[in-house]
Amino acid sequence: MAAVAVAPFVLKDTVFTVGGTDQFEAHCSQIEFAPSTSTLQWQGLTPSASFTDSSSPSWSATLSVAQDWTTPGSLSQYLFQHQGETIDVTFVTNDGAGTWAASLIIAPGSVGGQVNAYAVQTVNLGVSGQPTFTPVVLAATATDDTDDTDVSVS
């Protein structure tokens, strides 16, 4: 079996687009899509009649957002104004990694927080369906013969 290379990343230069036009990556310190599954078990009346399976995953998105009730169109205001709506989002975790897309069911975040600290709201939003991943299209390889000229050496 071949060893598969790994390229972990640090989440630090992302793009988070909501509704196809508004970019809110500067408003967030966390964006995370997470699946949730359940283990299903059934036991019949004999020891050999034991079955285990898992449910289909349901997905959620966790956003940690700096509360901003001053700037028109801030993410805090957006979440409050669009609660209950389903909004399409895209998320690029890091340059060259491809794009995640999802339809999020918007819920408002909290208001207020600790004294002498930035007010942050953490919202858990439902995902309609599941996120989809579109990898970056790799450049043509060196073996790609797109040049129709033939060169012969005598």
C-alpha positions, 0 to 999 in steps of 0.5 A: 500500500502506498503512503499518502502524503498529508498537508494539514493547514492552519485556519488563518486566511479564509474566505466566507461568502454569504448569499453569493456576495457578502464576505464575512471572514473578518467577522468570524474566528471559527467556521466549522461544519460538523456531521452528527450520526447515531449508532443504531442497534437491534437485538433479536431474541437469539444471540446471532440476531444482533445488528448494528448500523449508523444513521445518515449524518445530519450536519450543522455549522458552528460560527464564532462571530464578533458581535457588531451592532454598530456597523450596518450589514455586520454579520451579527445584524445579518443573522438577526435580520435573516433568522429562519431563512436558508442562505447559501454560503461558500467557505475556502479554508485556505488558498489552494484547498478548494471550496466548501458550499452549504445551505445554512438555516440562519439563527440569531446569535446572543447579545452581550457578554463579559465585561472588559472583553470583546463580545462574541456570539457562537451560533449553531446553524442547521445545514440543509442537506450536507456541505459539498466540496469542490476541489481546485482543478489541478494544472495540466501535468507535464505529460499533457500533450496540448501542443500539436507541433511535432519536433524531430531530432535527426 
